[in-house]
């Protein structure tokens, strides 16, 4: 069974009325997983330790974020990224959930896990919060995995927006790999195919309104080959479901089954090189119905033998 790492206090991050990254997102995911019977092994997340956050983020940045939570109202870090009184705890729990999952997998206590978290993380650069993200959850977890003895760590990011924060954290280190498929043009404007880091970055921009068949072909051609060649000891997935056809923030055409297909494809590589070790973490997805359906399809695919 796939372990689910989450915590209800992540609902306490409330970036304002009408903000797309609302507490209702996590509730939709957890309700859908519960309805499908996929929450039977739920692990309560703990806050990320400062020392772990500092594996990616400079200490001054971590301190600034930890001290930025307002006593009331909202504090804006940029026009899209706001903090409420519960936001810093939520962000530490979000990073902490992925860290716990990775440690448990690295130590042989689990093989696969899904971290149902918010706020998301893949836009947070080492020294900058942006795009609803405070800490680079998956990049921090990748460094934790390396500290646990898994030397080569890969991230596959199928969120509809480019994972610029993960790329910024990885692009000079060939022991880490990022493969990202994302709509272009779209926020944040990065992720062109010629952004290759030290040969460890594979970006696959996809046009607005691309067909699911086109998306799958590009995923297979541009991401799976380089992932296989990298021979990871652990695979992480930045699982954003905002390329779903219902999503209001992008213009893609995917259904829940397309995310399940991508999950199975990545899992095939994880079985070949990483003893099946795979940890996934929630990124975007802003239509509640599409988000719930996609999360269920993704977690069911993660649990396939």
HUVENZI-V762982 format. One record per residue. N is the residue number from 1. RES is the residue in one small letter. PHI is phi in whole degrees, 0 to 359 (NA if undefined). Layout:
# HUVENZI-V762982
n: (N;N)
res: (RES;RES)
phi: (PHI;PHI)
This chain:
# HUVENZI-V762982
n: (1;2;3;4;5;6;7;8;9;10;11;12;13;14;15;16;17;18;19;20;21;22;23;24;25;26;27;28;29;30;31;32;33;34;35;36;37;38;39;40;41;42;43;44;45;46;47;48;49;50;51;52;53;54;55;56;57;58;59;60;61;62;63;64;65;66;67;68;69;70;71;72;73;74;75;76;77;78;79;80;81;82;83;84;85;86;87;88;89;90;91;92;93;94;95;96;97;98;99;100;101;102;103;104;105;106;107;108;109;110;111;112;113;114;115;116;117;118;119;120;121;122;123;124;125;126;127;128;129;130;131;132;133;134;135;136;137;138;139;140;141;142;143;144;145;146;147;148;149;150;151;152;153;154;155;156;157;158;159;160;161;162;163;164;165;166;167;168;169;170;171;172;173;174;175;176;177;178;179;180;181;182;183;184;185;186;187;188;189;190;191;192;193;194;195;196;197;198;199;200;201;202;203;204;205;206;207;208;209;210;211;212;213;214;215;216;217;218;219;220;221;222;223;224;225;226;227;228;229;230;231;232;233;234;235;236;237;238;239;240;241;242;243;244;245;246;247;248;249;250;251;252;253;254;255;256;257;258;259;260;261;262;263;264;265;266;267;268;269;270;271;272;273;274;275;276;277;278;279;280;281;282;283;284;285;286;287;288;289;290;291;292;293;294;295;296;297;298;299;300;301;302;303;304;305)
res: (x;x;x;x;x;x;x;x;x;x;x;x;x;x;x;x;x;x;x;x;x;x;x;x;x;x;x;x;x;x;x;x;x;x;x;x;x;x;x;x;x;x;x;x;x;x;x;x;x;x;x;x;x;x;x;x;x;x;x;x;x;x;x;x;x;x;x;x;x;x;x;x;x;x;x;x;x;x;x;x;x;x;x;x;x;x;x;x;x;x;x;x;x;x;x;x;x;x;x;x;x;x;x;x;x;x;x;x;x;x;x;x;x;x;x;x;x;x;x;x;x;x;x;x;x;x;x;x;x;x;x;x;x;x;x;x;x;x;x;x;x;x;x;x;x;x;x;x;x;x;x;x;x;x;x;x;x;x;x;x;x;x;x;x;x;x;x;x;x;x;x;x;x;x;x;x;x;x;x;x;x;x;x;x;x;x;x;x;x;x;x;x;x;x;x;x;x;x;x;x;x;x;x;x;x;x;x;x;x;x;x;x;x;x;x;x;x;x;x;x;x;x;x;x;x;x;x;x;x;x;x;x;x;x;x;x;x;x;x;x;x;x;x;x;x;x;x;x;x;x;x;x;x;x;x;x;x;x;x;x;x;x;x;x;x;x;x;x;x;x;x;x;x;x;x;x;x;x;x;x;x;x;x;x;x;x;x;x;x;x;x;x;x;x;x;x;x;x;x;x;x;x;x;x;x)
phi: (NA;280;282;249;252;196;197;296;291;291;289;284;278;232;281;118;301;84;290;295;270;264;302;299;297;295;299;297;295;294;295;295;295;295;299;271;72;259;249;286;241;260;252;290;292;243;297;298;287;304;299;287;301;284;293;242;263;304;301;295;293;301;298;296;293;296;263;270;294;283;288;203;70;235;241;266;270;205;301;259;239;239;248;251;303;264;287;293;298;300;294;291;291;298;296;296;297;291;299;300;300;295;298;296;292;298;270;81;277;221;250;222;206;234;261;271;226;200;293;292;223;284;267;288;276;309;242;208;279;192;57;77;250;252;241;278;307;286;291;301;296;298;293;298;301;295;295;273;105;266;289;245;238;244;239;250;242;250;303;289;257;297;277;297;292;297;298;298;282;258;294;250;232;280;274;239;226;233;241;232;248;201;291;215;281;182;309;265;88;256;96;289;296;273;274;240;58;258;88;250;241;235;255;232;292;233;289;305;65;297;285;304;295;296;299;297;296;292;303;294;285;268;249;291;298;298;297;297;294;290;56;288;274;208;245;248;242;272;265;265;247;271;273;295;297;275;292;277;259;207;223;242;232;281;247;304;295;293;290;296;301;297;298;298;296;293;296;301;290;298;294;291;243;239;57;79;289;209;237;245;226;291;247;270;130;235;260;294;293;298;295;295;299;290;297;297;299;296;290;298;294;300;273;288;286)
